Amino acid sequence: MRTQSSSARLLLALLVISGQAVAQSSDPPPPPVSADPPLSTEAFEAFVEGRTMDTHDQTGRYGVETFLPGRRAIWRDAEQCLEGHWRPQGAMICFDYQGIDTPYCWTYHNRGDWLMAWLDGDRTSAPIMLYPADEVVTCEGYFGV
C-alpha cells in the first residue's frame, strides 16, 4: 500500500509540475469578446488617419499601410501596391482596393499604441498586429510613377 501511495504522490507531483510548466509557457487567453469590443469607426479613424502602420502576422512583417485623410489608404507589400478607401460595415472596417473585387473586412482592437485585428471579425483565426511606422507608403515604381 505504501508503494501505491508513494507512486500516486509522485504522479500527482509530476502532474502539478508539468501543469505549472504548461501554464507558464502558454500565452494568456484573449480577453472575452465583451471586454474587448472592436474600435468604433470614429476611434479607428482617429487612431490611423495620417499615420503609417506596419502590419505583422505570426511570421513577422508582411506589409505596410498609410492612412490618408478622407478614409483613403495605400497598402504595399512585397508583391503589390494598392490604393483604396476604407469604410465601416457593422462592427468591421472594410477596405476596397482598386482592382480588387472583394473587400477586406477586419475588426480592429486597441492595444494602447498598436492595434490587433481579425479578418472578417473571426476571432478563431490568427490575428494581425499593426504597429506605428515612420515611413509613408507610395506606389512609386508600381504604377510607372
JOURPE-V950463 format. One record per residue. N is the residue number from 0. RES is the residue in one letter. SS is DSSP state (h for helix, s for strand, l for the rest). PSI is psi in whole degrees, -180 to 180 (999 if undefined). NEAR is the number of other ideal C-beta (glycine too) atoms within 8 Angstrom. Layout:
{{N/RES/SS/PSI/NEAR} {N/RES/SS/PSI/NEAR}}
This chain:
{{0/M/l/-39/4} {1/R/h/-37/5} {2/T/h/-44/6} {3/Q/h/-40/7} {4/S/h/-42/8} {5/S/h/-41/8} {6/S/h/-41/8} {7/A/h/-42/8} {8/R/h/-41/8} {9/L/h/-45/8} {10/L/h/-43/8} {11/L/h/-43/8} {12/A/h/-43/8} {13/L/h/-41/8} {14/L/h/-42/8} {15/V/h/-46/8} {16/I/h/-46/8} {17/S/h/-35/8} {18/G/h/-39/8} {19/Q/h/-40/8} {20/A/h/-42/8} {21/V/h/-43/8} {22/A/h/-37/7} {23/Q/h/-30/6} {24/S/h/-16/5} {25/S/l/152/6} {26/D/l/150/3} {27/P/l/148/4} {28/P/l/151/4} {29/P/l/154/6} {30/P/l/154/6} {31/P/l/148/6} {32/V/h/-41/7} {33/S/h/-26/5} {34/A/h/-2/6} {35/D/l/62/8} {36/P/l/154/8} {37/P/l/154/9} {38/L/l/144/12} {39/S/l/165/6} {40/T/h/-45/8} {41/E/h/-41/6} {42/A/h/-40/9} {43/F/h/-47/11} {44/E/h/-44/9} {45/A/h/-34/7} {46/F/h/-42/11} {47/V/h/-26/10} {48/E/l/129/9} {49/G/l/5/6} {50/R/l/161/9} {51/T/s/137/13} {52/M/s/127/13} {53/D/s/137/11} {54/T/s/127/12} {55/H/s/148/10} {56/D/s/-163/9} {57/Q/l/-17/3} {58/T/l/-10/4} {59/G/s/-165/5} {60/R/s/133/7} {61/Y/s/-3/9} {62/G/s/173/9} {63/V/s/144/14} {64/E/s/134/13} {65/T/s/133/10} {66/F/s/115/12} {67/L/s/163/9} {68/P/h/157/6} {69/G/h/21/5} {70/R/h/32/8} {71/R/s/153/11} {72/A/s/150/13} {73/I/s/119/14} {74/W/s/137/14} {75/R/s/133/13} {76/D/l/-167/8} {77/A/l/-20/3} {78/E/l/-20/3} {79/Q/l/162/7} {80/C/s/126/11} {81/L/s/134/12} {82/E/s/143/9} {83/G/s/-168/13} {84/H/s/156/9} {85/W/s/156/11} {86/R/s/154/8} {87/P/s/148/7} {88/Q/s/99/8} {89/G/l/-130/4} {90/A/l/0/6} {91/M/s/161/12} {92/I/s/123/14} {93/C/s/140/12} {94/F/s/127/13} {95/D/s/109/9} {96/Y/s/144/10} {97/Q/l/132/6} {98/G/l/-2/4} {99/I/l/123/10} {100/D/l/-32/2} {101/T/l/131/4} {102/P/l/154/8} {103/Y/s/118/9} {104/C/s/136/11} {105/W/s/153/14} {106/T/s/133/10} {107/Y/s/138/13} {108/H/s/130/11} {109/N/s/132/8} {110/R/l/33/8} {111/G/l/-99/4} {112/D/l/12/5} {113/W/s/171/9} {114/L/s/149/13} {115/M/s/142/11} {116/A/s/150/12} {117/W/s/130/12} {118/L/s/130/10} {119/D/l/19/8} {120/G/l/14/11} {121/D/l/97/7} {122/R/l/-2/8} {123/T/l/-11/3} {124/S/l/168/8} {125/A/l/133/5} {126/P/l/167/8} {127/I/s/159/12} {128/M/s/137/12} {129/L/s/122/13} {130/Y/s/143/9} {131/P/s/141/9} {132/A/s/159/8} {133/D/l/-24/4} {134/E/l/163/6} {135/V/l/131/5} {136/V/l/134/12} {137/T/l/165/8} {138/C/l/23/12} {139/E/l/136/6} {140/G/l/-21/5} {141/Y/l/-33/8} {142/F/l/17/7} {143/G/l/21/2} {144/V/l/999/7}}
